[in-house]
Amino acid sequence: KADKPPQFTLRGVYSQHERDLLLTLLMDSDACTTAWKEAAPNYICESAYRIACAFSTFYHNCPILQEQDSVKRASRLSLCLLTKKILESRLQILGISPVEQM
């Protein structure tokens, strides 16, 4: 039985930190293409770092599991899953095994 791909349901942007993270994810989408074209893996490293920094700020400032509004909570959890998937792909390209917990 094949694993179903995760579903991401972003139902809104509720804070500047969420917006910043989403923009970072979107703006860094070309990092892999640029790295390939220029034979420069540092673009992927820089992208992963920018995403990790934006996620850290989001996580620090936006309640996720403690959020009382179930729509916001679900949306923020989806944003976490999306960020995880993108960071894992960047690390995989670099040959780095991601950790499950910190």
C-alpha positions, 0 to 999 in steps of 0.5 A: 500500500503506497503512502499518500502524499501529505496534503497542505491546506493553507486557509489564510495568512494570519500574521506577518511571520506566516507571510514572511515564511510563505514568501521565502518558500515561494521566492526560493523555489528556483534555488535548485535550478540556479544551482544546477545551471551554475554548478553551484550547490551553495545556492541550495545551502543558502536557500535551506538556511533562509527557509530555516531562519524564516521558519524559526521566526514563524515558530517562535512567534505564532502559536501552532498547537496552542492556537484556539482557532481550529482553522488557523491551527490546521493552516499553521500545521500545514505550513509546518509540513510544507516547510519540512518537505521543502527543507528535506528536499534541499538536504537530500539534494545536498546528501544530508540526512535530516533529523527527525527531532531536535 
